[in-house]
Amino acid sequence: MIDLILETLIPSEQESGMPSAAGINFASYAVRYGIQEVVARYVALVSTLAHERMTQPFSALDGDSQLAILNATRTADILLFSAFLTHVFRAYYTDREVLERIGSGSVPPYPDGNPCEPDDWTILEPVYERGQMYRNVTGST
């Protein structure tokens, strides 16, 4: 069921050849970072919510219903949802194949790695010109 959850969270993209989150080795990532319990608790939460709200197993639901269940996990247990999603994104965006497909090397962006466009700091001038937006506090408690 974990592959189905991962596929729903980050589906593959045929045009660019991007793999889904199920297409990376998430199980290896989970073992390496010791998050098996987080993964097991999240899968159990998804399963419970699917049975409670849709009266079907998660795997029997259509894509929209699966996405609705995954969205429901956020309100059911925000800490678990955040922890799981953070690990999914970390695993996905550190995968070598994904990095190659998005055109990012495996080197850090600085000092000699991936080029970054220079920032245009003039866009902040209106904010600076607006002046102070807070009051000064005198004394301390």
N, C-alpha and C positions, 0 to 999 in steps of 0.2 A: 504494500500500500504506500510505502514511502516514495516509490518512484512515481506513482500517480499524483501524490501531493506535490512533489518537486516539479513534475511536468505541468501541473496547473499553475504553480507559482511563477515559473519562468519557462514558458513554452518554447519550443524550437522555432527558428525562423528559416524557412526554406530559401528565400531569396539571398540572404547573406551567408547561409550555411551555419548560422549560430546554433549550437546544440542547446537542448533544453537543460534545465538543472538536473533532470534525471540522466542526462547524457554524460555527466561528469562522475567521478568516483566519490560520491558523497559519503558512502559507508567508510571509506578509508579516511576521509577528513574527520568523520565523527570519532573514529577510534584514535586518530592522531591527537585530537584536541579533547578527548575524554567527555564527549557530549552525548554518549549513547542514552543516558537517562533522560536528558532533555528531549531527544528525538522520540524515545519511547513514550514519554508523557504527552508530547504533542500529537503523535499518531493516535494515542488512546483518546485524547480530547476530540480529535477530528471524528473518530469512529463513534464516540458517544453522541456528539452533536448531530451527526448524520442520522443515527437511529432515532434520537429524540425529535428532531425537527422535520425529517423527511421520511421517517419510518422505513429506511432502506440502508443497506451498507453504502459507504462512500463510493465504492467502485461501481455500484449500480446506477449512480446518479449521472445526469447529463452534465456537460461542461459548465453551464450557468449555475446549476445547483451546487456543483462541487465548489465553484468560486464563492458562492454565497455561504457555504459551510466554512470555508477558510476565512472569509471575512468575519463570520460569527465567532471564530476562535479569538479574534482580537478583543471583543467585548467580554468573552467568557473568562479569559485569563491573559490580560495584557502583558504581564511579565513573561509568561511562557511564550506567547506569540512573538514578542520582541526578541527574545533570546534565540528562538528557532529561526526566525527570519534573518536576523543578523548573521547567523552561522551559514544559512543558505547563500546569502549574498557574498559572504567572505569566501566560501568554498568555490562558488561560481566564478567570481572575478579574480581569483588567484589561480584558476585552472589554466594550464599552459595553452591548451587549444583555444579557449575563450580569449585569452590575451592575444594570441596570434591573430584571431579573426577580427578583433576590434582594432588591430593595428598597434597595439601597445607591446613593447618589448618586456622582457622580464627584468629590466633594469629600473632602478628608481628614477623619477623624473629629474632629480638634481644630483650632482652638478652636471653630469655629462650624458644623462639619459634622454628621455623623450622630450622633444622640444615643446615649449609652451609659448603661446602667443603673448605678446606684451599686454598688460592691462591698461585700460584707459581710465585713469583716476579722475579725469575731468568730469565724469558723470556724477561724482559726489559733490561738486561745487554747490548745487542748490541746497543740499543738506547743510553744508558748512555755512552758507550765506543766511540760512534760516535763523541761525543764532542759537543761543542756549535754550533748551527745552525742559530744563529742570530747575528747581529752586535750590538755592544754597541753604544748607542746614547749619545753624550755629549751635555750638556746644555739642557735647556727646552724652549719651546716657549709659 
